[in-house]
Amino acid sequence: MPWHLRLLEAATAYLPVLLMGALALGTWWLVNVSPSPEAERAPMPPRHEPDYTMQRFTVQRFAADGRLRVQIEGAELRHYPDTDTLEIDSPRIRAFGPDGQVTLASAIRALANGDGSEVQLFGSAQVVREAARPQDVLEFRSEFLHAFLGAERVRSHLPVWVRQGGAELRADGLEYDNLARVVELKGRQRATFVPRARGAAP
C-alpha cells in the first residue's frame, strides 16, 4: 500500500482520539478560567454609603397608640443602611415624653439611630427640656451632647453649660438622668446663682 494511503488510514483511525483529547483539553481550560460558584456567592462587605437622602425635610415617628413621639427637621438627611443611622445637617428635634413633656434639641450636625430615640449632637449643641413654669426649664449647651430622648438622659464628655431658673452650672462633663432627677457633673465645676426678683413665683 502506498505510504500516503497508510498515512491517511492512520490519521482516520486516530482522529476520534485526537478530537476527544482536544475536547478534554478545552473543558479543562474552561473550568480553570471560569469563576467558581463559591466566589460568585461570596457576600460583599457592607459599604458605608447612604441609600437615600432628603433635603429640607421633616420626619415624624409615632408610638403604637398613634401619639407623636419625635419630630426631626433639618437641611439634609442621609440614611446609612449598614448601621441604620441617620446623619443630619442643621437638625431641629422635638421629642415628646409619655407625660407630654417636650424636649428640644439642635446642633450643626447630628447622628441619630433609626427610630430617633438616641441622638448625638455635634457643634453648638443645645438640649432644652420645656416646662410649664419658666423657672423649671432646663437647658444644656456644649460642643457635644449625647441625648437619649426615650430614657430622658443627656451626657457629654466635653465642657458643658447648664441652666435652670436662676442657677447656671459649668463643668468638664455631665451625666443627667431626668427620670431619676440626678445630675452628675464631672471635672472642674463652677456654679452661679442669680437672685430671684421680688414677687416672682416660687
Secondary structure, DSSP 8 states (H G I E B T S, - for coil): --HHHHHHHHHHHHHHHHHHHHHHHHHHHHHHHS--HHHHH---------SEEEEEEEEEEE-TTS-EEEEEEEEEEEEETTTTEEEEES-EEEEE-TT--EEEEE-SEEEEETTSSEEEEEEEEEEEE--SSGGG-EEEEEEEEEEETTTTEEEESS-EEEEETTEEEEEEEEEEETTTTEEEEEEEEEEEE----TT---
